[in-house]
Amino acid sequence: MEWVNFAIALGVAAAMAIMLARLFAGPTLYDRVLAVNSFGTKTVLFLLVFSAIAGRQDAIDIAILYALINFVATIAILKFFRYRSLEIALAQMSLRKALDGEYEK
């Protein structure tokens, strides 16, 4: 059974290499952000498989924490590149929607 976990770890490592290639080859910013997010997801999977191989159950908590950090970082990066600031106020967002015509009566 351990060879199955090792084969899965090699497959996940290969997928991580493909995501790194996509990160450097991505023509747009959103392709690169998607590649970083996918790389983070593959890292979580790799940590889970590694914890199964090593027999350490505490690595599962680390993998869950890394998944949460990966999610929050992806949202923060996309928000920064959309609004050029991480501190956009709700009033500014509603003003922008009003100017764009979303609140037409």
C-alpha angles and dihedrals in degrees: 000000000000092000089058091055089047091051090049090050090052090050092050090047090052090050089050090054090052090051090052089052089050090049093058096038099044111123096205136042093245091055089054094047089050090050092051091048091049090047089053091050091050089049090056090051091048091051090051093050091045090052089052091050094046094041092232114139095188091072088070090068090050091051092051091049091049090050090054092048090048092053095047092046092051092051091047093050093049092047091050094051092045098049101017088231138065092215104063110152125229089238090059091050093051090046090052091050091049091051091048091055100247092130096057116148 
